[in-house]
Amino acid sequence: MVGRRHPQPGGQAGPAAVPLYGFQPPVGTPYGLEVSTVEDFFVQHDDWPWNPPRPGRATFHYLIAVSEGELRHDVDHVTRIVAPGQWLWVRPGHAQCWHPPGTARGPFILFEPDVLTPGTARLLAPLTAHEAPAVLSPHPDDAAWLQQTALQLLDEHRALGRRPLDVHHALRRSLLESLLLRLANALGITPTGAATTGTGRGDTYGRFVDALELHFRELHRAADYAELLGCSVRTLSRAARDATGKGVRDLIDERRLLEARRLLGGARWDARSVAAHLGFSDPANFGRFFRDRTGITPAAFAARALATDP
């Protein structure tokens, strides 16, 4: 069953920080892939992390297929309602907060990004991207196949020891990749354009986006990410320009601004807490940052969001 995840060093709970959880499956679970069910997961983990509910982030993917009932889950401070036949996908770096599962049932898959083979990962890039939809609604013609494949993956995961370990893992990974590729096809998502493939820059940009989602709160310079990725600032800058037409610093600022809007609006954080959460040394610096990019102060933005809520 699923082992409890723990915050990585430096993660702290509270209004000004969302802890980051690493992948820590039970002893004996191989290769960064774990499969359970919603009902089993909640029964065996009644004190984490939904009692009481609190936000967190993870370095791995959560993929849940709801077959019965209704699942409520906060992703990036927005409550998502997942109905039978739909899938919830929480990607690495997403802020999430659990609700009690109620009557929700279905397979629950957790996997690290590097479980996927490089070729499959490239094909799935639109679906694994941070900005891809959190709730997926497969075409009815695919729904039964997807559900059956998820159950086959669950059965193989529980069959640890029945086959040699390398065969066991190869089967699990094959089933996972088949499931994800069919899910991507059911949604009509097309592969990443060829403009960023084959040059090495598309891969650099993809790794930068992944790193940005995990570290935009504390790393704010292009040099920080170049060091993290093991490349030069020039290489990273070219990769970002090729993929988006924007500079690395612009992308970092856009991600911080997006988070600020989410926290000030939907999550109802105050400006001081948002400033601390995003790594600003002073709330006044955050105020100038926000006003320069939006034309209004954080307080005015929060008030407007509150006034327009239904």
C-alpha positions in Angstrom: 0.0 0.0 0.0 1.0 3.6 -0.3 3.6 4.8 2.1 3.3 8.2 3.7 5.1 11.0 1.8 7.2 13.4 3.7 8.2 17.0 2.9 11.6 17.5 1.3 14.1 19.4 3.4 13.1 23.0 3.9 9.4 22.4 3.4 7.2 24.0 6.0 3.5 24.1 6.5 1.5 27.3 7.1 -0.1 30.1 5.1 3.2 31.3 3.7 4.6 28.0 2.4 3.2 24.8 0.7 5.3 21.8 1.6 6.9 19.7 -1.2 6.5 15.9 -0.9 8.9 13.4 -2.4 8.0 9.9 -3.7 8.4 7.4 -0.8 6.5 4.2 -1.5 6.5 1.2 0.8 9.7 -0.9 1.1 9.7 -3.4 -1.8 7.8 -1.2 -4.3 10.1 -0.9 -7.3 10.9 1.8 -9.8 8.9 4.9 -8.8 5.5 3.5 -9.7 2.7 2.7 -7.2 -0.9 1.6 -7.8 -3.7 1.4 -5.3 -7.4 2.4 -5.1 -9.0 5.6 -3.7 -10.8 3.6 -1.1 -7.8 1.6 0.1 -5.6 4.7 0.1 -7.9 6.6 2.4 -8.6 3.7 4.7 -5.0 3.1 5.4 -4.0 6.8 5.6 -6.6 8.4 7.8 -4.2 11.0 9.1 -2.5 12.2 5.9 -2.9 14.7 4.4 -6.6 15.3 4.6 -7.2 15.2 8.4 -7.2 18.1 8.7 -7.1 19.1 5.0 -3.9 21.1 4.1 -2.2 22.1 0.9 0.9 20.4 -0.4 2.9 19.8 -3.6 4.6 16.6 -4.9 7.5 15.7 -7.1 5.4 12.9 -8.8 2.1 12.4 -10.6 -1.2 11.5 -9.1 -3.7 9.9 -11.5 -7.1 8.8 -10.3 -9.8 7.2 -12.3 -13.2 7.7 -10.7 -15.5 4.7 -11.4 -18.1 5.4 -8.7 -19.2 8.3 -6.5 -17.8 11.8 -6.8 -14.3 13.0 -5.9 -13.6 16.5 -4.7 -9.9 17.7 -4.9 -8.3 21.2 -4.9 -5.7 21.7 -7.6 -3.9 25.0 -7.7 -6.4 26.4 -5.2 -9.5 25.5 -7.3 -11.9 22.8 -6.2 -12.3 20.2 -8.9 -15.3 17.8 -8.9 -14.5 14.5 -10.6 -17.5 12.4 -11.7 -17.6 8.7 -12.7 -15.8 8.1 -16.0 -13.5 11.1 -15.5 -9.8 11.2 -14.4 -8.0 13.5 -12.0 -4.4 14.3 -12.9 -2.3 16.2 -10.4 1.1 16.9 -11.9 4.4 17.5 -10.2 4.5 21.0 -8.7 0.7 21.5 -8.5 -0.6 22.8 -5.2 -3.2 20.4 -4.1 -5.5 19.8 -1.1 -7.4 16.7 -0.4 -11.1 16.3 0.6 -12.5 13.2 2.3 -13.3 10.8 -0.5 -16.9 10.1 0.5 -18.3 7.4 -1.9 -15.6 7.9 -4.5 -14.0 4.6 -5.9 -11.5 3.8 -8.5 -7.8 3.1 -9.4 -5.2 5.4 -8.0 -1.8 5.6 -9.8 1.2 7.4 -8.6 4.4 7.6 -10.7 7.6 9.6 -11.0 8.3 11.3 -14.3 11.3 9.2 -15.2 9.3 6.0 -15.0 8.3 6.7 -18.6 10.6 5.8 -21.4 12.1 8.9 -23.2 10.1 8.3 -26.4 6.8 7.9 -24.6 7.5 10.9 -22.5 7.9 13.0 -25.6 4.6 11.8 -27.0 2.9 12.5 -23.7 4.4 16.0 -23.2 1.1 17.9 -23.8 -0.6 15.7 -21.2 2.1 15.8 -18.6 2.6 19.5 -18.9 1.8 21.6 -15.8 -0.8 23.6 -17.7 -2.8 20.6 -19.0 -6.3 20.1 -17.6 -6.6 18.6 -14.1 -9.9 16.8 -14.9 -9.9 14.6 -18.0 -13.0 13.3 -19.7 -12.2 10.5 -22.1 -14.5 9.8 -25.1 -17.1 7.2 -24.1 -15.7 4.8 -26.7 -12.4 4.7 -24.8 -13.7 4.8 -21.2 -14.2 1.0 -20.8 -10.8 0.2 -22.3 -9.1 2.8 -20.0 -10.8 1.5 -16.9 -9.9 -2.1 -17.8 -6.2 -1.2 -18.4 -6.1 0.6 -15.1 -7.4 -2.5 -13.3 -4.9 -4.7 -15.1 -2.1 -2.3 -13.9 -3.5 -2.6 -10.4 -3.5 -6.4 -10.6 0.1 -6.5 -11.9 1.2 -4.1 -9.2 -0.3 -6.4 -6.6 1.5 -9.4 -8.2 4.9 -8.5 -6.9 6.8 -11.8 -6.5 4.7 -13.7 -9.0 7.3 -13.0 -11.8 10.9 -11.9 -11.9 11.3 -8.3 -10.8 12.5 -7.0 -14.1 9.6 -8.6 -15.9 7.2 -7.4 -13.3 8.4 -3.8 -13.7 8.4 -4.0 -17.5 4.8 -5.1 -17.5 3.8 -2.3 -15.1 5.5 0.3 -17.2 4.1 -1.1 -20.4 0.5 -1.0 -19.0 1.1 2.5 -17.6 2.4 3.8 -20.9 -0.5 2.1 -22.9 -3.0 3.7 -20.5 -1.5 7.2 -20.8 -1.1 7.1 -24.6 -4.7 6.0 -25.0 -5.9 8.6 -22.5 -4.0 11.3 -24.5 -5.5 10.0 -27.7 -9.0 10.0 -26.3 -8.6 13.7 -25.4 -7.4 14.6 -28.9 -4.2 16.1 -27.6 -1.5 16.2 -30.3 2.2 15.7 -29.7 4.6 18.6 -29.2 5.4 20.4 -32.4 8.6 19.4 -34.3 10.0 22.9 -33.9 11.5 22.1 -30.5 12.4 18.4 -31.1 15.6 17.0 -32.3 17.8 20.1 -31.4 18.2 19.4 -27.7 16.7 22.8 -26.9 13.1 21.4 -26.6 14.3 19.0 -24.0 16.2 21.7 -22.2 13.1 23.9 -22.2 10.9 21.0 -20.9 13.3 20.3 -18.1 13.3 24.0 -17.3 9.5 24.1 -17.1 9.5 21.1 -14.8 12.2 22.8 -12.6 10.3 26.1 -12.6 7.1 24.4 -11.3 9.0 23.0 -8.4 11.2 25.9 -7.5 9.6 29.2 -8.7 9.0 30.2 -5.1 12.7 30.2 -4.1 14.7 30.4 -7.4 14.2 33.6 -9.4 17.3 34.0 -11.7 18.1 32.4 -15.0 21.5 31.4 -13.5 19.8 29.4 -10.7 18.0 27.2 -13.3 21.0 26.9 -15.6 23.0 25.6 -12.6 20.1 23.2 -11.6 19.9 21.8 -15.2 23.6 21.6 -15.7 23.7 23.9 -18.7 24.8 27.5 -19.5 22.6 30.5 -19.1 23.0 31.1 -22.9 21.8 27.5 -23.7 18.8 27.9 -21.4 17.9 31.3 -22.8 18.1 30.0 -26.4 15.8 27.1 -25.5 13.3 29.4 -23.9 13.3 31.8 -26.8 13.0 29.0 -29.3 10.0 27.5 -27.5 8.1 30.6 -26.4 9.8 33.8 -27.8 10.3 35.0 -24.2 13.3 35.3 -22.0 13.9 33.0 -18.9 13.4 35.9 -16.5 10.1 36.7 -18.2 8.9 33.1 -17.8 9.9 33.1 -14.1 8.1 36.3 -13.5 5.0 35.1 -15.3 4.9 32.0 -13.2 5.2 34.0 -9.9 2.5 36.4 -11.1 0.2 33.5 -12.0 0.6 32.1 -8.5 0.1 35.5 -6.9 -3.2 35.8 -8.8 -4.3 32.4 -7.7 -3.5 33.0 -4.0 -4.9 36.5 -3.9 -8.1 35.6 -5.7 -9.3 32.0 -5.3 -7.3 31.2 -2.1 -8.0 34.5 -0.4 -4.4 35.0 0.9 -3.3 38.4 2.1 -0.5 40.2 0.2 2.0 39.8 3.0 1.6 36.0 3.0 1.8 35.8 -0.8 5.0 37.9 -0.8 6.6 35.6 1.7 5.4 32.5 -0.2 6.9 33.8 -3.5 10.2 34.7 -2.0 10.0 38.5 -1.9 12.1 40.0 0.8 9.6 42.8 1.5 5.8 43.1 0.9 6.5 46.5 -0.7 8.7 44.8 -3.4 5.9 42.3 -4.1 3.4 45.2 -4.4 5.6 47.0 -7.0 6.1 43.7 -8.9 2.4 43.0 -9.0 1.4 46.6 -9.8 3.9 46.9 -12.6 2.6 43.8 -14.4 -1.2 44.2 -13.7 -1.7 47.9 -13.3 -3.4 47.4 -9.9 -2.2 46.7 -6.4 -2.5 43.2 -4.8 -5.2 44.5 -2.4 -7.3 45.9 -5.3 -6.9 42.7 -7.2 -8.1 40.7 -4.2 -11.0 43.0 -3.7 -12.1 42.8 -7.3 -11.9 39.0 -7.2 -14.0 38.9 -4.1 -16.6 41.2 -5.6 -17.0 39.1 -8.8 -17.4 35.8 -7.0 -20.9 34.4 -7.5 
